[in-house]
Amino acid sequence: MIYELRVYTALPGRREAMLARFRDHTTRLFEKHGMRNIGYWTNYAGGRYGELVYLLAFDDVAQRERAWAAFSADPEWREAYEESERDGPIVSHSENRLLQPTDFSPLR
């Protein structure tokens, strides 16, 4: 099992649009394409106001690559993306990390 940690930073004034896109479309489409939603968070203290932090799980790197390719090519995703950015871009910055659990991690 591998985990992907992603942090998206919304452009000023676009946080709610970013959260709505994830809430209304992205999380369901991730599951459709074999990505397991582990959790989604916004900052309670520290960090930046406009950040969305989330964690996905995959069987391995090959399964992750297939899932992201299928998700990216999905016409429903393209439509949701374009609709959500009709008033301009939402995300100013994103970063991601692939994480491998330690032998003592509760999540494996």
C-alpha positions as CSV (number, residue, x, y, z in Angstrom):
1,M,0.0,0.0,0.0
2,I,1.2,3.5,-0.8
3,Y,-0.4,6.8,0.2
4,E,-0.4,10.1,-1.7
5,L,-0.4,13.3,0.3
6,R,-1.5,16.3,-1.7
7,V,-1.8,19.9,-0.6
8,Y,-3.7,22.4,-2.8
9,T,-3.6,26.1,-2.2
10,A,-6.5,28.1,-3.5
11,L,-6.1,31.5,-5.1
12,P,-7.5,34.4,-3.0
13,G,-11.2,34.3,-2.8
14,R,-11.4,30.8,-4.5
15,R,-11.2,28.5,-1.5
16,E,-15.0,27.7,-1.4
17,A,-15.0,26.9,-5.2
18,M,-12.1,24.5,-4.7
19,L,-13.8,22.8,-1.7
20,A,-17.1,22.6,-3.7
21,R,-15.3,20.9,-6.7
22,F,-13.8,18.3,-4.4
23,R,-17.1,17.8,-2.4
24,D,-19.4,17.7,-5.5
25,H,-17.2,15.9,-8.0
26,T,-13.6,15.0,-7.4
27,T,-13.9,12.6,-4.4
28,R,-16.6,10.5,-6.2
29,L,-14.5,10.4,-9.4
30,F,-11.4,9.4,-7.5
31,E,-13.3,6.4,-6.1
32,K,-14.7,5.6,-9.6
33,H,-11.1,5.3,-10.8
34,G,-9.7,3.2,-8.0
35,M,-8.3,5.9,-5.7
36,R,-9.2,5.4,-2.1
37,N,-10.2,8.6,-0.2
38,I,-8.6,8.4,3.2
39,G,-9.2,12.0,4.4
40,Y,-9.6,15.6,3.6
41,W,-8.6,18.5,5.8
42,T,-8.4,22.3,6.0
43,N,-6.2,24.1,8.4
44,Y,-7.6,24.7,11.9
45,A,-4.3,26.3,13.1
46,G,-1.1,26.9,11.2
47,G,-0.6,26.7,7.5
48,R,-2.5,28.9,5.1
49,Y,-6.2,29.6,5.1
50,G,-6.7,28.5,1.5
51,E,-5.1,25.1,1.8
52,L,-6.8,21.7,1.2
53,V,-4.8,18.7,2.4
54,Y,-5.8,15.2,1.5
55,L,-4.7,11.6,1.5
56,L,-5.3,8.9,-1.1
57,A,-4.4,5.2,-0.9
58,F,-3.3,2.9,-3.7
59,D,-2.2,-0.7,-3.9
60,D,1.1,0.3,-5.5
61,V,2.7,2.8,-7.8
62,A,1.5,1.1,-11.0
63,Q,-2.1,1.1,-9.7
64,R,-1.7,4.8,-8.8
65,E,-0.5,5.6,-12.4
66,R,-3.4,3.8,-14.0
67,A,-5.9,5.5,-11.7
68,W,-4.6,9.0,-12.3
69,A,-4.5,8.4,-16.1
70,A,-8.1,7.2,-16.1
71,F,-9.3,10.0,-13.8
72,S,-7.5,12.6,-16.0
73,A,-9.1,11.3,-19.2
74,D,-12.6,11.0,-17.7
75,P,-15.0,13.4,-19.6
76,E,-17.0,13.9,-16.4
77,W,-13.9,15.2,-14.7
78,R,-13.0,17.5,-17.6
79,E,-16.5,18.9,-17.5
80,A,-16.4,19.5,-13.7
81,Y,-13.0,21.1,-14.0
82,E,-14.0,23.5,-16.7
83,E,-17.2,24.4,-15.1
84,S,-15.5,25.1,-11.7
85,E,-13.0,27.4,-13.4
86,R,-15.5,29.3,-15.5
87,D,-14.8,32.4,-13.3
88,G,-11.1,31.8,-13.4
89,P,-8.5,29.4,-12.0
90,I,-9.0,28.0,-8.5
91,V,-5.6,26.6,-7.4
92,S,-2.5,28.7,-7.2
93,H,-0.1,25.9,-6.0
94,S,-0.2,22.2,-5.4
95,E,2.3,19.7,-4.1
96,N,2.2,16.0,-3.6
97,R,4.2,13.2,-1.9
98,L,4.1,9.5,-2.3
99,L,4.4,7.9,1.2
100,Q,5.3,4.4,2.1
101,P,4.2,3.3,5.6
102,T,6.8,2.2,8.2
103,D,6.6,-1.2,9.8
104,F,5.1,0.4,12.9
105,S,2.4,2.5,11.1
106,P,-1.2,1.9,12.0
107,L,-2.0,2.6,8.3
108,R,-0.4,-0.1,6.1
